[in-house]
C-alpha cells in the first residue's frame, strides 16, 4: 500500500502534496502543511483526506521528505 493511502503515516505538521476536489480531473497538486487528518479509517484507496494550515482540504498524493 502506498504511503498516501495509510493514515498512520501522515502526521500533523508534515509537508504534503494534495489534490483538491476541484482539481481531481486535472490532477493539479497543491503543496501545504497538514493541520488535521479528516479520514477516520486507517486506509483509503484515493488517499487520506487532510486539512492544510491554510484551510484547504484534499487527499494526500505525495509526502515531501
Biopython code that builds the backbone (N, CA, C, O; Angstrom):
import numpy as np
from Bio.PDB.StructureBuilder import StructureBuilder

atoms = [
    (1, "UNK", "N", (0.836, -1.183, 0.000)),
    (1, "UNK", "CA", (0.000, 0.000, 0.000)),
    (1, "UNK", "C", (0.878, 1.243, 0.000)),
    (1, "UNK", "O", (1.908, 1.280, 0.674)),
    (2, "UNK", "N", (0.474, 2.257, -0.753)),
    (2, "UNK", "CA", (1.256, 3.475, -0.847)),
    (2, "UNK", "C", (1.113, 4.312, 0.421)),
    (2, "UNK", "O", (0.117, 4.213, 1.137)),
    (3, "UNK", "N", (2.123, 5.132, 0.684)),
    (3, "UNK", "CA", (2.137, 5.994, 1.863)),
    (3, "UNK", "C", (0.898, 6.877, 1.933)),
    (3, "UNK", "O", (0.304, 7.034, 3.000)),
    (4, "UNK", "N", (0.507, 7.455, 0.798)),
    (4, "UNK", "CA", (-0.609, 8.391, 0.809)),
    (4, "UNK", "C", (-1.948, 7.719, 1.107)),
    (4, "UNK", "O", (-2.948, 8.412, 1.291)),
    (5, "UNK", "N", (-1.990, 6.400, 1.157)),
    (5, "UNK", "CA", (-3.236, 5.695, 1.405)),
    (5, "UNK", "C", (-3.328, 5.165, 2.834)),
    (5, "UNK", "O", (-4.332, 4.550, 3.195)),
    (6, "UNK", "N", (-2.302, 5.390, 3.652)),
    (6, "UNK", "CA", (-2.267, 4.876, 5.016)),
    (6, "UNK", "C", (-2.275, 6.029, 6.012)),
    (6, "UNK", "O", (-1.350, 6.842, 6.036)),
    (7, "UNK", "N", (-3.304, 6.097, 6.820)),
    (7, "UNK", "CA", (-3.489, 7.195, 7.770)),
    (7, "UNK", "C", (-2.351, 7.289, 8.784)),
    (7, "UNK", "O", (-1.942, 8.389, 9.156)),
    (8, "UNK", "N", (-1.839, 6.148, 9.231)),
    (8, "UNK", "CA", (-0.820, 6.137, 10.284)),
    (8, "UNK", "C", (0.498, 6.777, 9.852)),
    (8, "UNK", "O", (1.312, 7.131, 10.705)),
    (9, "UNK", "N", (0.726, 6.934, 8.555)),
    (9, "UNK", "CA", (1.982, 7.504, 8.083)),
    (9, "UNK", "C", (1.886, 8.999, 7.783)),
    (9, "UNK", "O", (2.843, 9.600, 7.294)),
    (10, "UNK", "N", (0.734, 9.596, 8.077)),
    (10, "UNK", "CA", (0.547, 11.030, 7.870)),
    (10, "UNK", "C", (0.297, 11.672, 9.219)),
    (10, "UNK", "O", (-0.592, 11.252, 9.961)),
    (11, "UNK", "N", (1.080, 12.687, 9.536)),
    (11, "UNK", "CA", (1.007, 13.355, 10.843)),
    (11, "UNK", "C", (0.836, 14.860, 10.647)),
    (11, "UNK", "O", (1.332, 15.420, 9.670)),
    (12, "UNK", "N", (0.135, 15.515, 11.577)),
    (12, "UNK", "CA", (0.081, 16.985, 11.528)),
    (12, "UNK", "C", (1.491, 17.572, 11.554)),
    (12, "UNK", "O", (2.365, 17.094, 12.277)),
    (13, "UNK", "N", (1.690, 18.610, 10.756)),
    (13, "UNK", "CA", (3.000, 19.246, 10.663)),
    (13, "UNK", "C", (3.818, 18.771, 9.470)),
    (13, "UNK", "O", (4.824, 19.391, 9.125)),
    (14, "UNK", "N", (3.400, 17.681, 8.838)),
    (14, "UNK", "CA", (4.121, 17.175, 7.663)),
    (14, "UNK", "C", (3.786, 18.032, 6.439)),
    (14, "UNK", "O", (2.671, 18.537, 6.308)),
    (15, "UNK", "N", (4.757, 18.184, 5.557)),
    (15, "UNK", "CA", (4.525, 18.864, 4.287)),
    (15, "UNK", "C", (4.129, 17.820, 3.254)),
    (15, "UNK", "O", (4.814, 16.813, 3.078)),
    (16, "UNK", "N", (3.010, 18.075, 2.569)),
    (16, "UNK", "CA", (2.460, 17.107, 1.620)),
    (16, "UNK", "C", (1.966, 17.818, 0.370)),
    (16, "UNK", "O", (1.785, 19.035, 0.351)),
    (17, "UNK", "N", (1.755, 17.028, -0.669)),
    (17, "UNK", "CA", (1.052, 17.492, -1.860)),
    (17, "UNK", "C", (-0.315, 16.845, -1.852)),
    (17, "UNK", "O", (-0.432, 15.626, -1.728)),
    (18, "UNK", "N", (-1.371, 17.676, -1.987)),
    (18, "UNK", "CA", (-2.729, 17.153, -2.025)),
    (18, "UNK", "C", (-3.372, 17.509, -3.360)),
    (18, "UNK", "O", (-2.918, 18.411, -4.064)),
    (19, "UNK", "N", (-4.434, 16.787, -3.693)),
    (19, "UNK", "CA", (-5.266, 17.167, -4.833)),
    (19, "UNK", "C", (-6.590, 17.658, -4.261)),
    (19, "UNK", "O", (-7.269, 16.941, -3.526)),
    (20, "UNK", "N", (-6.945, 18.893, -4.611)),
    (20, "UNK", "CA", (-8.197, 19.484, -4.162)),
    (20, "UNK", "C", (-9.352, 18.888, -4.960)),
    (20, "UNK", "O", (-9.147, 18.384, -6.064)),
    (21, "UNK", "N", (-10.561, 18.942, -4.412)),
    (21, "UNK", "CA", (-11.739, 18.383, -5.074)),
    (21, "UNK", "C", (-11.892, 18.945, -6.490)),
    (21, "UNK", "O", (-12.144, 18.188, -7.428)),
    (22, "UNK", "N", (-11.744, 20.248, -6.654)),
    (22, "UNK", "CA", (-11.927, 20.860, -7.969)),
    (22, "UNK", "C", (-10.790, 20.536, -8.936)),
    (22, "UNK", "O", (-10.921, 20.761, -10.139)),
    (23, "UNK", "N", (-9.676, 20.012, -8.424)),
    (23, "UNK", "CA", (-8.524, 19.681, -9.271)),
    (23, "UNK", "C", (-8.410, 18.185, -9.561)),
    (23, "UNK", "O", (-7.423, 17.752, -10.156)),
    (24, "UNK", "N", (-9.400, 17.386, -9.152)),
    (24, "UNK", "CA", (-9.303, 15.941, -9.326)),
    (24, "UNK", "C", (-9.191, 15.539, -10.794)),
    (24, "UNK", "O", (-8.445, 14.617, -11.125)),
    (25, "UNK", "N", (-9.911, 16.207, -11.665)),
    (25, "UNK", "CA", (-9.846, 15.855, -13.095)),
    (25, "UNK", "C", (-8.483, 16.178, -13.699)),
    (25, "UNK", "O", (-7.929, 15.385, -14.461)),
    (26, "UNK", "N", (-7.946, 17.351, -13.353)),
    (26, "UNK", "CA", (-6.664, 17.764, -13.934)),
    (26, "UNK", "C", (-5.479, 17.118, -13.216)),
    (26, "UNK", "O", (-4.408, 16.960, -13.802)),
    (27, "UNK", "N", (-5.671, 16.745, -11.944)),
    (27, "UNK", "CA", (-4.584, 16.147, -11.180)),
    (27, "UNK", "C", (-3.608, 17.165, -10.623)),
    (27, "UNK", "O", (-2.539, 16.800, -10.136)),
    (28, "UNK", "N", (-3.972, 18.455, -10.690)),
    (28, "UNK", "CA", (-3.098, 19.517, -10.173)),
    (28, "UNK", "C", (-2.884, 19.337, -8.674)),
    (28, "UNK", "O", (-3.837, 19.132, -7.923)),
    (29, "UNK", "N", (-1.623, 19.415, -8.246)),
    (29, "UNK", "CA", (-1.283, 19.219, -6.843)),
    (29, "UNK", "C", (-1.069, 20.553, -6.137)),
    (29, "UNK", "O", (-0.601, 21.522, -6.736)),
    (30, "UNK", "N", (-1.417, 20.585, -4.864)),
    (30, "UNK", "CA", (-1.240, 21.758, -4.016)),
    (30, "UNK", "C", (-0.364, 21.358, -2.845)),
    (30, "UNK", "O", (-0.625, 20.357, -2.178)),
    (31, "UNK", "N", (0.682, 22.145, -2.594)),
    (31, "UNK", "CA", (1.609, 21.842, -1.503)),
    (31, "UNK", "C", (1.178, 22.574, -0.245)),
    (31, "UNK", "O", (0.731, 23.720, -0.307)),
    (32, "UNK", "N", (1.311, 21.910, 0.899)),
    (32, "UNK", "CA", (0.969, 22.559, 2.159)),
    (32, "UNK", "C", (1.370, 21.711, 3.351)),
    (32, "UNK", "O", (1.910, 20.614, 3.205)),
    (33, "UNK", "N", (1.092, 22.245, 4.540)),
    (33, "UNK", "CA", (1.417, 21.577, 5.802)),
    (33, "UNK", "C", (0.121, 21.067, 6.426)),
    (33, "UNK", "O", (-0.856, 21.809, 6.529)),
    (34, "UNK", "N", (0.114, 19.804, 6.843)),
    (34, "UNK", "CA", (-1.077, 19.173, 7.411)),
    (34, "UNK", "C", (-1.418, 19.797, 8.761)),
    (34, "UNK", "O", (-0.569, 19.882, 9.648)),
    (35, "UNK", "N", (-2.681, 20.237, 8.909)),
    (35, "UNK", "CA", (-3.189, 20.712, 10.200)),
    (35, "UNK", "C", (-4.031, 19.617, 10.853)),
    (35, "UNK", "O", (-3.850, 19.309, 12.031)),
    (36, "UNK", "N", (-4.964, 19.022, 10.073)),
    (36, "UNK", "CA", (-5.862, 17.987, 10.603)),
    (36, "UNK", "C", (-5.953, 16.836, 9.626)),
    (36, "UNK", "O", (-5.878, 17.030, 8.413)),
    (37, "UNK", "N", (-6.114, 15.634, 10.159)),
    (37, "UNK", "CA", (-6.386, 14.456, 9.338)),
    (37, "UNK", "C", (-7.888, 14.207, 9.429)),
    (37, "UNK", "O", (-8.420, 14.001, 10.519)),
    (38, "UNK", "N", (-8.571, 14.227, 8.283)),
    (38, "UNK", "CA", (-10.027, 14.135, 8.270)),
    (38, "UNK", "C", (-10.537, 12.716, 8.041)),
    (38, "UNK", "O", (-11.651, 12.392, 8.453)),
    (39, "UNK", "N", (-9.744, 11.866, 7.393)),
    (39, "UNK", "CA", (-10.148, 10.478, 7.168)),
    (39, "UNK", "C", (-10.069, 9.713, 8.477)),
    (39, "UNK", "O", (-9.037, 9.737, 9.149)),
    (40, "UNK", "N", (-11.141, 9.039, 8.843)),
    (40, "UNK", "CA", (-11.172, 8.290, 10.108)),
    (40, "UNK", "C", (-10.677, 6.850, 9.941)),
    (40, "UNK", "O", (-10.120, 6.280, 10.879)),
    (41, "UNK", "N", (-10.869, 6.264, 8.772)),
    (41, "UNK", "CA", (-10.442, 4.876, 8.565)),
    (41, "UNK", "C", (-8.927, 4.812, 8.400)),
    (41, "UNK", "O", (-8.312, 5.802, 8.003)),
    (42, "UNK", "N", (-8.311, 3.661, 8.699)),
    (42, "UNK", "CA", (-6.844, 3.556, 8.624)),
    (42, "UNK", "C", (-6.291, 3.663, 7.200)),
    (42, "UNK", "O", (-5.133, 4.040, 7.020)),
    (43, "UNK", "N", (-7.097, 3.341, 6.191)),
    (43, "UNK", "CA", (-6.652, 3.440, 4.801)),
    (43, "UNK", "C", (-7.787, 3.985, 3.942)),
    (43, "UNK", "O", (-8.955, 3.934, 4.326)),
    (44, "UNK", "N", (-7.425, 4.505, 2.780)),
    (44, "UNK", "CA", (-8.424, 4.946, 1.802)),
    (44, "UNK", "C", (-7.807, 4.801, 0.416)),
    (44, "UNK", "O", (-6.671, 5.224, 0.202)),
    (45, "UNK", "N", (-8.540, 4.206, -0.536)),
    (45, "UNK", "CA", (-7.963, 3.945, -1.866)),
    (45, "UNK", "C", (-7.604, 5.201, -2.654)),
    (45, "UNK", "O", (-6.755, 5.134, -3.542)),
    (46, "UNK", "N", (-8.221, 6.340, -2.360)),
    (46, "UNK", "CA", (-7.942, 7.571, -3.108)),
    (46, "UNK", "C", (-7.016, 8.517, -2.362)),
    (46, "UNK", "O", (-6.723, 9.608, -2.850)),
    (47, "UNK", "N", (-6.552, 8.115, -1.189)),
    (47, "UNK", "CA", (-5.662, 8.963, -0.394)),
    (47, "UNK", "C", (-6.362, 9.448, 0.852)),
    (47, "UNK", "O", (-7.590, 9.521, 0.900)),
    (48, "UNK", "N", (-5.582, 9.779, 1.856)),
    (48, "UNK", "CA", (-6.101, 10.250, 3.130)),
    (48, "UNK", "C", (-6.498, 11.720, 2.996)),
    (48, "UNK", "O", (-5.720, 12.533, 2.498)),
    (49, "UNK", "N", (-7.705, 12.057, 3.440)),
    (49, "UNK", "CA", (-8.179, 13.437, 3.350)),
    (49, "UNK", "C", (-7.631, 14.226, 4.543)),
    (49, "UNK", "O", (-7.721, 13.802, 5.695)),
    (50, "UNK", "N", (-7.052, 15.405, 4.216)),
    (50, "UNK", "CA", (-6.466, 16.260, 5.247)),
    (50, "UNK", "C", (-6.898, 17.709, 5.045)),
    (50, "UNK", "O", (-7.334, 18.104, 3.964)),
    (51, "UNK", "N", (-6.762, 18.494, 6.124)),
    (51, "UNK", "CA", (-6.930, 19.941, 6.045)),
    (51, "UNK", "C", (-5.550, 20.539, 6.249)),
    (51, "UNK", "O", (-4.845, 20.174, 7.190)),
    (52, "UNK", "N", (-5.162, 21.457, 5.374)),
    (52, "UNK", "CA", (-3.866, 22.120, 5.482)),
    (52, "UNK", "C", (-3.967, 23.322, 6.419)),
    (52, "UNK", "O", (-5.065, 23.742, 6.783)),
    (53, "UNK", "N", (-2.826, 23.865, 6.803)),
    (53, "UNK", "CA", (-2.801, 25.006, 7.715)),
    (53, "UNK", "C", (-3.491, 26.232, 7.109)),
    (53, "UNK", "O", (-3.953, 27.102, 7.847)),
    (54, "UNK", "N", (-3.567, 26.312, 5.781)),
    (54, "UNK", "CA", (-4.243, 27.448, 5.141)),
    (54, "UNK", "C", (-5.740, 27.179, 4.927)),
    (54, "UNK", "O", (-6.436, 27.996, 4.324)),
    (55, "UNK", "N", (-6.237, 26.031, 5.423)),
    (55, "UNK", "CA", (-7.664, 25.727, 5.358)),
    (55, "UNK", "C", (-8.100, 24.893, 4.172)),
    (55, "UNK", "O", (-9.246, 24.444, 4.128)),
    (56, "UNK", "N", (-7.217, 24.674, 3.207)),
    (56, "UNK", "CA", (-7.576, 23.866, 2.039)),
    (56, "UNK", "C", (-7.724, 22.399, 2.442)),
    (56, "UNK", "O", (-7.003, 21.905, 3.309)),
    (57, "UNK", "N", (-8.675, 21.710, 1.796)),
    (57, "UNK", "CA", (-8.947, 20.305, 2.090)),
    (57, "UNK", "C", (-8.762, 19.492, 0.824)),
    (57, "UNK", "O", (-9.245, 19.873, -0.242)),
    (58, "UNK", "N", (-8.059, 18.366, 0.940)),
    (58, "UNK", "CA", (-7.867, 17.490, -0.203)),
    (58, "UNK", "C", (-7.272, 16.168, 0.229)),
    (58, "UNK", "O", (-7.044, 15.928, 1.415)),
    (59, "UNK", "N", (-7.025, 15.313, -0.751)),
    (59, "UNK", "CA", (-6.478, 13.987, -0.480)),
    (59, "UNK", "C", (-4.972, 13.973, -0.771)),
    (59, "UNK", "O", (-4.519, 14.486, -1.794)),
    (60, "UNK", "N", (-4.215, 13.379, 0.146)),
    (60, "UNK", "CA", (-2.755, 13.338, 0.023)),
    (60, "UNK", "C", (-2.357, 12.450, -1.153)),
    (60, "UNK", "O", (-2.805, 11.310, -1.274)),
    (61, "UNK", "N", (-1.507, 12.999, -2.013)),
    (61, "UNK", "CA", (-0.966, 12.245, -3.144)),
    (61, "UNK", "C", (0.518, 11.969, -2.973)),
    (61, "UNK", "O", (1.018, 10.946, -3.441)),
    (62, "UNK", "N", (1.232, 12.879, -2.302)),
    (62, "UNK", "CA", (2.678, 12.692, -2.069)),
    (62, "UNK", "C", (3.049, 13.310, -0.727)),
    (62, "UNK", "O", (2.464, 14.305, -0.296)),
    (63, "UNK", "N", (4.025, 12.702, -0.084)),
    (63, "UNK", "CA", (4.583, 13.246, 1.155)),
    (63, "UNK", "C", (5.964, 13.786, 0.830)),
    (63, "UNK", "O", (6.780, 13.081, 0.237)),
    (64, "UNK", "N", (6.238, 15.027, 1.209)),
    (64, "UNK", "CA", (7.547, 15.634, 0.961)),
    (64, "UNK", "C", (8.524, 15.132, 2.013)),
    (64, "UNK", "O", (8.201, 15.071, 3.200)),
    (65, "UNK", "N", (9.715, 14.775, 1.569)),
    (65, "UNK", "CA", (10.744, 14.290, 2.503)),
    (65, "UNK", "C", (11.719, 15.400, 2.821)),
    (65, "UNK", "O", (12.659, 15.195, 3.589)),
]
sb = StructureBuilder()
sb.init_structure("model")
sb.init_model(0)
sb.init_chain("A")
sb.init_seg("    ")
for serial, (resi, resn, name, xyz) in enumerate(atoms, 1):
    if name == "N":
        sb.init_residue(resn, " ", resi, " ")
    sb.init_atom(name, np.array(xyz, "f"), 0.0, 1.0, " ", f" {name:<3s}", serial, name[0])
structure = sb.get_structure()
